[in-house]
């Protein structure tokens, strides 16, 4: 379920040595499956372990995950990075805002998943996002841009060189991607 790199495992072991005996690690998601989902890591004393928790054993410690958070932590990665600015524990959980969909799920669900987990995190750096309006009968994805993307002069490049390429590579059955947005230029636009 969760991958914890060797540096992160070593970091957790060092931290746990200073805690009460039996204390372990808990990984969780607050507001899972929503745009405001946030992941966290905390200490998990023995009295906080729930019977329905998912358990992942590592060399020297155990990770507990509550049953609500578990599906949103699939493919999560915890790392401990050291660079010239210092050290930092990182937690990447690509499925925290939207639960991973099965490979045989309907096309609309699989496209929505890619938009929420891959495209929108990139657009968020510009204060933008994209929403799926529909997939037409001839397999054209209709998108609506919002936030900093609405009215941006680079929207055509973002659509054709970024989003369309990603979606057509992931889903060969699609025939194209079109912008459904009525763009309004203003202070909200990124470019």
C-alpha positions as CSV (number, residue, x, y, z in Angstrom):
1,X,0.0,0.0,0.0
2,X,2.5,2.7,1.2
3,X,6.1,2.7,0.1
4,X,8.6,4.1,2.6
5,X,12.1,4.6,1.3
6,X,15.1,3.4,3.3
7,X,16.1,7.0,4.4
8,X,12.5,7.6,5.6
9,X,12.5,4.2,7.5
10,X,15.7,5.2,9.2
11,X,14.3,8.6,10.1
12,X,11.1,7.0,11.7
13,X,13.3,4.5,13.7
14,X,15.4,7.4,15.1
15,X,12.2,9.3,16.0
16,X,10.6,6.3,17.6
17,X,13.6,5.6,19.8
18,X,12.7,8.8,21.7
19,X,9.1,7.9,22.2
20,X,7.3,5.7,24.8
21,X,7.7,2.0,24.3
22,X,5.2,0.5,21.8
23,X,4.7,3.8,20.0
24,X,4.4,3.3,16.2
25,X,3.5,5.4,13.2
26,X,0.1,6.4,11.8
27,X,-0.5,7.6,8.3
28,X,-3.8,9.2,7.5
29,X,-5.8,11.4,5.1
30,X,-8.1,14.3,6.3
31,X,-11.0,14.9,4.0
32,X,-10.1,11.9,1.7
33,X,-11.5,12.0,-1.8
34,X,-12.1,15.7,-1.8
35,X,-10.1,18.6,-3.3
36,X,-9.1,19.7,0.2
37,X,-7.7,16.3,1.2
38,X,-4.5,16.5,3.2
39,X,-2.2,13.6,4.2
40,X,-0.4,13.3,7.5
41,X,2.0,11.2,9.6
42,X,1.9,11.1,13.4
43,X,2.9,9.0,16.3
44,X,0.6,6.1,17.1
45,X,0.7,5.1,20.8
46,X,-0.6,1.6,21.6
47,X,-3.9,2.9,23.0
48,X,-4.7,4.6,19.6
49,X,-4.5,1.4,17.6
50,X,-8.0,0.5,16.3
51,X,-9.0,-3.1,15.5
52,X,-10.0,-2.2,11.9
53,X,-6.7,-0.4,11.2
54,X,-4.7,-1.6,8.2
55,X,-1.2,-2.7,9.3
56,X,2.1,-2.5,7.4
57,X,5.2,-3.9,9.1
58,X,8.6,-2.5,8.4
59,X,12.0,-3.4,9.9
60,X,11.8,-1.9,13.4
61,X,8.4,-0.3,13.3
62,X,4.8,-0.7,12.2
63,X,2.5,1.7,10.3
64,X,-1.2,1.9,11.1
65,X,-3.7,3.3,8.6
66,X,-7.4,3.8,9.4
67,X,-9.8,2.0,7.2
68,X,-11.3,5.3,5.7
69,X,-7.8,6.6,4.7
70,X,-6.5,3.3,3.3
71,X,-8.0,3.3,-0.2
72,X,-6.8,6.9,-0.7
73,X,-3.2,6.0,0.3
74,X,-2.7,3.4,-2.4
75,X,0.6,4.1,-4.2
76,X,1.6,6.6,-1.5
77,X,5.3,7.3,-1.1
78,X,7.1,8.6,2.0
79,X,10.6,9.8,1.6
80,X,13.2,11.6,3.7
81,X,15.2,14.0,1.6
82,X,18.4,15.8,2.6
83,X,19.8,18.6,0.5
84,X,21.7,21.9,1.0
85,X,18.6,23.5,2.6
86,X,18.3,20.7,5.2
87,X,16.2,17.6,5.7
88,X,12.5,17.0,5.0
89,X,10.0,14.2,5.2
90,X,7.8,14.1,2.2
91,X,4.5,12.2,1.6
92,X,3.1,11.9,-1.9
93,X,-0.3,10.3,-2.1
94,X,-1.6,10.7,-5.7
95,X,-4.9,9.1,-4.8
96,X,-5.8,11.2,-1.7
97,X,-8.1,13.6,-3.5
98,X,-9.7,10.9,-5.6
99,X,-9.8,7.2,-5.1
100,X,-8.0,5.2,-7.7
101,X,-10.3,3.7,-10.3
102,X,-10.0,0.2,-11.8
103,X,-8.5,-0.3,-15.3
104,X,-11.9,-1.6,-16.5
105,X,-13.9,1.4,-15.0
106,X,-16.0,3.4,-17.5
107,X,-13.9,5.7,-19.7
108,X,-15.4,8.9,-18.0
109,X,-14.2,7.7,-14.6
110,X,-10.7,6.9,-15.8
111,X,-10.4,10.3,-17.6
112,X,-11.7,12.1,-14.5
113,X,-9.1,10.3,-12.4
114,X,-6.2,11.4,-14.7
115,X,-7.5,15.0,-14.6
116,X,-7.7,15.1,-10.8
117,X,-4.5,13.3,-10.1
118,X,-2.1,14.4,-12.8
119,X,-3.4,17.4,-14.7
120,X,-5.0,19.5,-11.9
121,X,-1.9,19.4,-9.6
122,X,0.1,20.9,-12.5
123,X,-2.4,23.6,-13.2
124,X,-2.7,24.4,-9.5
125,X,0.8,26.0,-9.6
126,X,-0.8,28.7,-11.8
127,X,-3.9,28.9,-9.7
128,X,-5.9,27.0,-12.3
129,X,-7.9,23.8,-12.7
130,X,-9.8,21.9,-15.3
131,X,-13.2,20.1,-15.0
132,X,-14.6,17.4,-17.2
133,X,-17.8,18.5,-18.8
134,X,-18.5,15.4,-20.9
135,X,-17.1,12.9,-23.3
136,X,-19.0,13.2,-26.6
137,X,-20.4,10.3,-28.6
138,X,-17.4,10.6,-30.9
139,X,-15.0,10.3,-27.9
140,X,-14.0,14.0,-27.7
141,X,-13.3,15.2,-24.1
142,X,-14.9,18.5,-23.4
143,X,-13.2,20.5,-20.6
144,X,-13.9,23.6,-18.7
145,X,-11.0,25.7,-17.3
146,X,-11.3,27.7,-14.1
147,X,-9.2,29.8,-11.8
148,X,-6.0,31.2,-13.3
149,X,-6.6,29.2,-16.5
150,X,-9.8,31.1,-17.4
151,X,-8.7,33.8,-19.8
152,X,-5.0,32.8,-19.9
153,X,-3.4,33.5,-23.2
154,X,-1.5,30.2,-23.1
155,X,-4.6,28.1,-22.8
156,X,-4.4,26.6,-26.3
157,X,-0.8,25.5,-25.7
158,X,-1.8,24.0,-22.3
159,X,-4.8,22.2,-23.9
160,X,-3.1,20.8,-27.0
161,X,0.5,20.3,-25.9
162,X,-0.2,19.2,-22.4
163,X,-3.6,17.9,-21.5
164,X,-4.6,16.5,-24.9
165,X,-1.2,14.7,-25.4
166,X,-1.5,13.2,-21.9
167,X,-5.1,12.0,-22.3
168,X,-4.6,10.6,-25.9
169,X,-1.6,8.7,-24.7
170,X,-3.4,7.3,-21.7
171,X,-6.6,6.6,-23.7
172,X,-6.1,5.8,-27.4
173,X,-9.9,5.5,-27.8
174,X,-10.2,9.2,-27.4
175,X,-10.3,11.3,-30.6
176,X,-9.6,14.8,-29.2
177,X,-9.9,17.3,-26.4
178,X,-11.7,20.6,-26.7
179,X,-12.1,23.6,-24.5
180,X,-15.7,24.3,-23.5
181,X,-14.9,27.4,-21.4
182,X,-16.2,30.9,-22.1
183,X,-12.9,32.6,-21.3
184,X,-13.0,36.0,-19.6
185,X,-9.7,37.9,-19.3
186,X,-9.1,39.6,-16.0
187,X,-7.0,39.8,-12.9
188,X,-7.7,36.1,-12.1
189,X,-5.9,34.9,-15.3
190,X,-2.4,33.5,-14.8
191,X,-0.9,35.0,-18.0
